[in-house]
Amino acid sequence: MTRDRPAYGISLNQVDRFDSLIRIIVAQGDVLSSVDPRQLEADSVPALGDAIYDAGVALRTLMEQVGEQGL
């Protein structure tokens, strides 16, 4: 029997990292979307944006690693 689709593996550490990165992105996004901008310090928005960007890059890197891991 041959497989028509690729099979990938993911470790529990990678699952935990996915969860952590997604939670970071969601939490930072929640802050940006739910707070009155006048309540934020001037440096807060760029810092939140950097945190979201960094977590997104880390998530993309992790997804690429998983995509290269076969079972």
N, C-alpha and C positions, 0 to 999 in steps of 0.2 A: 504494500500500500504506500503510495506516495502522497506527500502533502502538497497541496496547491497554494498554501499560504505559509509565510515564515512564522516560526515560533521564537518567542523571545523569553528571556528569563529576567527576573527582577529580584533583588535581594531584599530582605526585611529592612536592612539599613537604608536602602534606596527608597523603599516605601515610606519609611519614617522621614527621610529628607524631603520627598515630594510633599508629604503632609505639612511639614514645617514651613517649606517655602510657600505653599499655597496659603497657609494661615497668615504668613507675613504679608503677602500681597493683599489678601482680603482685609486684614486689619488696617493696613495703611490706607487702602482705598476707602474703607469706612470712615476713617478720620477725615480724609479730604472731602468726602461727599456729605458728611453730616455736621460738620462744624462751620459756623459762621466765619468766613475768612478774616473778619476783623478781630476774631479772638485768637488768631494764630500770630506768633512772632514772625518777623520778616524772613528769618532763615528757616522756618518750619516747613514751608511748602517745598522749597528746593531739597531739603533733607528728606522729606517724605517721598518726593519723586525719585531721588537717588536710591532710597531703600527699595522702592517698588521695582525700579530698573534693575538693580543688582540682584534681587530675588528672581526676577524674570530671566535674566541671563543665566543664573545658576540653575534654574528650572530647565531651560532649554539645553544646557550642557548635560544635565542629568538625563533628560529624555534622549539625547544623542547617544549617551553611554548605554542606556537600556536598549536602544535600537541596534546597537552593535553586539549585544550579548545574545548568543544563541543558547538554546536549551541543551 
